[in-house]
Amino acid sequence: MIVPESLFSMMDCSVNGSSEISATGAQTYATLCFMWIRRLFQTGILFAVLWLSALGVIRARPYDDAAIRAMLGTDDCVNVVGAAARPCFMGILVGVTVRDEALAVLAAHPWVDEISESGTVISWSWSGAQPGLIDASQDGLISLSSNGRTRQMRILTRMEFGDVWLSQGAPDSALLVRPVSRSTAYQISYFTEANVQAITTLDCPSTPTEYWSQQVSLGRGELWNTEYINGVEFSIYNQPAWWTNLRRCRPMRGP
């Protein structure tokens, strides 16, 4: 039997001499190639086992989320008269704290520098004493309802969405907001225990790296009207194939 050299060269099993070899030579080369491929396969498995072991050790290390949980406001507000103790932030419980109370709390807070008011909006710049997880490049924001009660709070943070997930687990629910541009979207993820929304921007389609590393804005209370209008329920995280829908920025279809 004559075996062409090309069958072996495709596997980097070089053949010296003539471009054709005998059946005995073919068997020898086949054996050598098999041993070579098996060695590579075994080496690959070894590297994979070592890599996964290292990953498992890293993942098994205790995750220190104290700073994350402090940013999420898991301390209970107990200083608001007549309100049940609930998670809040900076002593402000959205939906309960009224305008004058919010201004007094902000004026006395060491994280706050200058406070501004415009209609039903209160904003403030950061003093520099705020936690490092707060992004001071953007002012904090509170919006008020017509009766002067706080209805919404937004804070830009330096946290990544992966950090929030590790601390709180998968979102209890989510809203996918797609404005006019279809190449981007943003997701409002709800975490019930912390009474907070994690707001992140998504490219469509998204990648795992982009998804987990997106900068988080923390929200509490009601949504903007545009978010209600352009948002659709995006409760995909109890589905086994949720990433398929997420990366394409599409809600679940069917039951």
C-alpha positions in Angstrom: 0.0 0.0 0.0 1.3 3.5 -0.9 0.4 6.4 1.5 0.9 10.0 0.3 3.2 12.2 2.4 0.5 14.9 2.6 -1.5 12.9 5.1 1.4 13.1 7.6 2.6 16.6 6.8 -0.9 17.9 7.6 -0.2 16.8 11.2 3.4 18.1 11.1 4.6 14.5 10.9 7.4 15.2 8.4 8.5 12.4 5.9 12.0 12.5 4.6 13.0 11.3 1.2 10.4 10.2 -1.4 6.9 11.6 -1.4 5.6 8.1 -1.1 6.4 5.5 1.5 5.7 1.8 2.0 3.0 0.3 4.1 5.5 -0.6 6.8 6.8 3.0 6.9 3.3 4.3 6.9 2.5 2.2 10.0 5.6 3.4 11.7 4.9 7.0 11.0 1.3 6.6 12.0 2.4 5.2 15.3 4.8 8.1 15.9 2.1 10.6 15.0 -0.4 9.0 17.3 2.1 9.1 20.2 2.9 12.8 19.3 -0.8 13.8 19.3 -1.5 11.8 22.4 1.4 13.6 24.2 0.0 17.0 23.1 -3.5 16.0 24.2 -2.2 14.9 27.7 -0.2 18.1 28.1 -3.3 20.1 27.2 -5.3 18.3 29.7 -2.6 18.9 32.4 -2.6 22.6 31.6 -6.4 22.7 31.7 -6.5 21.0 35.1 -3.9 23.3 36.5 -5.7 26.4 35.2 -9.1 25.2 36.5 -7.5 24.3 39.8 -6.0 27.8 40.1 -9.3 29.3 39.1 -11.1 27.2 41.7 -8.7 28.3 44.4 -9.2 32.0 43.5 -13.0 31.6 43.4 -13.0 29.7 46.7 -11.2 32.6 48.5 -13.6 34.6 50.7 -15.0 37.6 48.7 -14.6 40.7 50.8 -17.7 42.7 49.8 -17.9 45.0 52.8 -17.2 48.1 50.7 -19.6 47.0 48.1 -22.4 46.3 50.6 -21.8 49.7 52.2 -22.2 51.3 48.8 -25.4 49.4 48.2 -26.8 50.8 51.4 -27.6 47.6 53.3 -27.5 49.5 56.6 -31.0 50.1 57.8 -32.4 53.7 58.0 -33.7 54.1 61.5 -33.6 57.9 61.8 -36.7 58.7 59.7 -39.6 59.3 61.9 -42.5 56.9 61.3 -40.6 54.7 58.8 -39.8 51.1 59.1 -36.1 50.3 59.1 -35.2 49.7 55.5 -32.0 49.8 53.4 -31.0 53.4 52.5 -28.0 55.5 51.5 -26.4 58.4 53.2 -29.3 58.5 55.7 -31.8 59.1 53.0 -34.7 56.7 52.5 -36.2 57.4 49.0 -40.0 57.5 49.1 -40.0 58.5 52.8 -37.5 61.3 53.3 -38.9 64.7 52.4 -37.2 67.7 50.8 -36.2 69.5 54.0 -35.0 66.4 55.7 -32.9 65.4 52.7 -31.3 68.9 52.5 -30.5 68.8 56.2 -28.9 65.3 55.9 -26.8 66.4 52.9 -25.7 69.6 54.6 -24.4 67.7 57.6 -22.8 64.9 55.6 -19.0 64.8 55.4 -19.1 63.4 51.8 -21.0 66.4 50.5 -19.5 69.6 49.3 -21.9 72.0 47.5 -25.6 71.4 47.2 -27.7 72.8 44.4 -31.5 73.0 43.9 -33.4 73.4 40.7 -37.2 72.8 40.7 -37.8 69.3 41.9 -34.1 68.2 41.6 -31.4 68.3 44.4 -27.8 67.7 43.3 -24.5 67.8 45.2 -20.8 67.6 44.5 -18.5 65.4 46.4 -16.1 66.7 49.1 -13.3 64.2 48.6 -14.1 62.4 51.8 -16.6 60.0 50.1 -15.7 56.3 49.6 -13.3 55.5 46.7 -16.1 53.5 45.1 -18.1 56.7 44.4 -17.2 58.3 41.1 -16.9 62.0 42.0 -16.9 63.1 38.3 -20.7 63.2 38.4 -22.9 64.9 41.1 -25.2 62.9 43.2 -28.9 63.4 42.3 -32.2 63.3 44.0 -35.6 64.1 42.3 -38.6 65.0 44.3 -42.3 64.4 43.8 -44.9 67.2 43.6 -45.5 66.9 47.3 -41.8 67.3 48.2 -41.1 63.7 49.0 -38.0 62.1 47.6 -38.9 59.8 44.6 -35.5 58.9 43.0 -31.8 58.9 43.8 -28.9 58.2 41.5 -25.2 57.8 42.3 -22.4 57.0 39.8 -20.0 54.5 41.2 -16.7 52.9 40.3 -18.1 49.5 40.9 -18.3 47.0 38.1 -21.4 44.9 37.6 -19.5 41.7 38.3 -18.7 43.1 41.8 -22.4 43.7 42.5 -23.3 40.2 41.2 -20.7 38.6 43.5 -22.0 40.5 46.5 -25.8 40.2 45.9 -26.2 37.3 43.5 -28.2 37.3 40.3 -30.7 40.2 40.0 -34.2 39.5 41.2 -35.6 41.2 38.1 -34.4 43.5 35.3 -35.6 46.1 32.8 -33.9 46.4 29.4 -34.1 50.0 28.1 -33.4 50.5 24.4 -33.4 54.1 23.2 -33.4 55.2 19.6 -30.0 53.8 18.9 -30.2 50.0 18.6 -26.4 49.5 18.9 -26.6 50.2 22.7 -28.9 49.6 25.5 -28.9 49.8 29.2 -30.1 47.4 31.9 -31.7 48.3 35.2 -31.2 45.3 37.5 -33.2 45.1 40.7 -31.7 43.7 43.9 -34.6 43.4 46.4 -32.6 42.8 49.6 -30.5 46.0 49.2 -33.5 47.9 47.8 -31.3 49.2 44.9 -31.1 49.2 41.1 -27.8 48.6 39.4 -27.8 50.5 36.1 -25.3 49.5 33.4 -24.8 50.3 29.7 -24.6 47.4 27.1 -23.3 47.3 23.6 -25.5 45.2 21.4 -24.3 42.5 20.9 -22.4 42.4 24.1 -19.4 40.3 25.3 -18.9 38.7 28.7 -15.9 41.0 29.4 -18.0 44.1 28.6 -20.9 42.8 30.6 -19.1 42.1 33.8 -16.9 45.1 33.7 -19.6 47.8 33.0 -19.5 50.7 35.4 -22.5 50.8 37.7 -24.8 53.7 38.6 -26.9 53.0 41.7 -30.5 54.0 41.6 -33.3 54.0 44.2 -37.0 54.7 43.9 -38.8 55.4 40.7 -37.5 55.4 37.1 -37.3 58.2 34.6 -40.3 58.5 32.3 -38.1 57.7 29.3 -37.0 54.5 31.0 -40.6 53.4 31.5 -41.5 54.2 27.9 -38.4 52.5 26.3 -38.1 49.7 28.8 -39.2 46.1 28.5 -39.2 43.4 31.2 -35.9 41.6 31.1 -36.2 38.9 33.8 -34.0 36.4 32.1 -31.7 35.4 35.0 -33.8 32.4 36.0 -33.4 30.9 32.5 -30.6 28.4 31.8 -29.6 30.2 28.5 -29.9 33.8 29.7 -26.7 34.9 28.1 -28.0 34.2 24.6 -30.7 36.8 25.2 -28.5 39.2 27.1 -25.7 39.4 24.5 -28.2 40.3 21.8 -30.1 42.7 24.1 -33.3 40.9 23.5 -36.0 40.0 26.0 -37.2 36.4 26.4 -39.7 35.2 23.9 -42.5 32.8 24.7 -43.1 31.1 28.0 
